[in-house]
């Protein structure tokens, strides 16, 4: 479904983020070539680009990362 949406809407998945709270969400993002953010109090052994406590913290952190990447 993710790959079809990327194709249909011309989305560069390497420039996209997947935010989720379990291993399947993160694996889906990694398999699609996305950057990943795990939401939770602990990583549960899941490897992710970013780990945050909640969605709001995730959004703030991703925005900061993207601003740095784009030289802002």
Secondary structure, 3 states (H helix, E strand, C coil): CHHHHHHHCCCCHHHCEEEECCHHHHHHHHHHCCEEEEECCCCCCCCCCEEECCHHHHHHHHHHHHHHHCCC
